[in-house]
Amino acid sequence: MKYQFQFDAVLAAWPLLLKGTWITVQLSLTATLLGLAVAVMCAWGKTSGPAPVRFLINTYIEVIRNTPFLVQLFFFFFALPAIGVRWSPYMAALTAMVVNLGAYATEIIRAGIESIPKGQIEAGRALNLKGWEIFRFIIIKPALKAIYPALTSQFILLMLSSAVVSVISADDLTSVAATLQSQTFRSFEIYIVVAAIYLGLALLFSLLFKLIYQRVLHYPDRR
């Protein structure tokens, strides 16, 4: 059985593919920034907060890490409107991604915080620094260096997982591919192109993160 590749219809739709790619990147970057903000607060609460706060954070982490992302996405898009919380597919996708990344990144950041030598923290306390000052000036930068590879890998995983949001009609790259497939019936060509775009994005961001590490975080430890 011979198959004739016809990429003309796919390449003719490059504006739609470009728009979908941009939405995927925008959604992933925004979710990462907000998710890291959530993770930093949760990591601080888990390492330094009172017992009730630690219990709530641990519950949040366990619930998110032990349920599928697709179920979480459906919860935000289909379940919450039943109690009056209504939002667009984009906002539901963004919220689900932030909540998901926040739980995973909390454990990564917590591990980085706990890797800091206790002597440095005690020195900060001896200088009469407050808890948030110790976290900002003593803990966060060396911890970030230790966890940077894990965080960047988590971003790439999040970006690739964002393809799932097409099931709620969020206009990402995969959603655009599904639309083109229904119009052209060239499934093989479309998903070859889309897979190549995702691969290109992953490699591009991996290179970008490597350059950032070399410019900002590549300094010798002095312990």
N, C-alpha and C positions, 0 to 999 in steps of 0.2 A: 504494500500500500504506500503510494507516494503522496507526500504532503508538500504543497507549494506555499512557501512563506510569502506573506503579503503584509509588509510593514507600512505601506503607504497610508492606510486609513489611521493607523496608530500614530505615526509621525505627524500626520496632518492635524491631529488633536493636541499638539504640543502645548498650546496655551492652557488647555485644561489640565494637562499633566503637570505643567509648571505651577499652576495655581494650587493643585492638590499637594504638590511637594512642599510649597511654601506653607500651606496650612499645617501639614504634618510637622515641619520644622518649628513653626511658631507655637503649635500646641505643645510639642515636646519641651521646648526651651522654657515656655511659661510655666508648665507643670513642674519642671525641674527646679526653677527658682523658688516657686511657692512651696513645693514639697521639701526643699532643703531648709526653708525657713521653719516649716512645721517640725522637721526632724531635729534641727538645732534646739528648738524650745523643748521638744520631748526628751532629747538626750540630756539636756541640762536638768529637766525635772526628774528624770529617771536616776541620775547620779547624785543630785543635790536636793531634790524636793522632799517634802514630807511623805509619809507612808500612803495617805489617800491618793495623792497625786501619782505616786509610783504605781499604785494599783490600777488606776485609770489608764495610765500610759501602757502598762503591760497588757491590760485587757485589749486596748486598741490594737497593739502590735500583734497579739495572738489571733485576734479575729481577722485582721487583714491578711496576715501571712498564711493563714490556714483556710482561706476561701479563694475560689477562682476570681481572677480579675473580671472575667465576663459577667459573673454573678454580681460583683460590686457595681459594674457599669449598669446592668439592668436595674439594680436597686435604686441608683440615683435617677435614672431616666424614667423607669416605669412605676416603681413603688412609691417614691416620695410624692409624685403628683397626686396620689390617692389621698394624701393628708394636706393637700393644698400647696405643696412646694413645686412650682412649675418653672421650667427653664428650657432654653434651647438645647438642641443636641450638642452643640459646641461646648456650652457651659457644663452640661452634665458630663461630657467626656473629660473636660478639664478638671472638674471636681473629683471625679473618680481617679484620674491619674495622680492628682496631688495627694489624695488620701492614701493611695497605694504606695507611691514612692516614699511618702512620709514615714510609713511604718518600716519599710526596708532600710531606708537611710538612717533612721533613728538608731538601729542596732549597729550600723557601720560607724556612725559618729560616736556612739557610746564606746565602742571598742577603741577608737582613736583617743578619746578622752582618758580612758583607763590605761592607755599606753604611756601617758606622761608620768615621769618619775615623781613620786610623792614628795621628794625633797624640794622640787621647784614650787609645788603648791604650798608647802609649809613655809618656804621662803616668802612667798607672796603674803601669806597670813601674818608672818613676822613683820612685814612692812605695813601692816594694818590695811591691806587692800580688802575691799568688799568682795563678796562672792562673784558678782557679775564682772568685776574688774579683773579678778584672777582668771575667770573664764576667757575674757576678751584679750588680755595682754600676755598671759602665760600659757594657756591651754590651746586655744583655737588654732594658731598658726602651725606649731609642730604636729598637732593632731591632724590638721588638714593635709600636711605632707604625708603622713602615714596612711591616710585613708583615701588619698586622691585617686589612685588607680581603681579602687573599688567603686568610688562614686562615679567616675567617668564611665566605667563599665555598666553601672546601673542606669546611667543616662541613655546609653546606646540600646540597652535592653528595653527601656521604656519607650524609646522612639520606635523600635521595631514592633513592640507590643501594641503601639497606638493603632496599628492596622485593624485591631479588633473594634475600634470605635465606629467603623463603617457600618456595623450592624444596627446602629441607632440613627443612621443617615447623617452622621457628621461628615462634612465635606473634605475628608482627607484624601490622600493619594489612593488608597485602596477603594474608597467610595467612587472616586473618579474612574478607576479601572473597571469597576462593576458597571458603571453607566456606559462606558465605551464598549464593553463586551456585549451589553444588551442591544447596542446600536449597530455594531459592526460584525458581531459573531466571530471575531478573530481572537478567541480566548488565548490560544497559544502565544501569539505575538504580543498581545497586550501584557500578559503576566511575565513574559520574558523581559519586556521593557521595564515594567514596574519592579521586578526583582532586581534588575540592574540598577535602578534608581536607589532602592533601599541599600543595596550593597555599596554604591558610590557614597551615599550619605554616611553610612557607618564608617567607611574608610576615611572619608574627609574629616569627620569629627574626631576619629582616633588620632589622626595626624595633628589636628588643631590642638587637642588636649595634650599631646606630647610636647608640642611647641610651648604651650602655656607652662607646663611643668618645668621645662628647661629654662624658661625665662624668669619664672616667679618663685618656684619652689625648689629648684636644684641648688641647694646650699648645704654645706657640711654640718652634721650634727655636732654640737658642743655640749657633751654631757659629762 
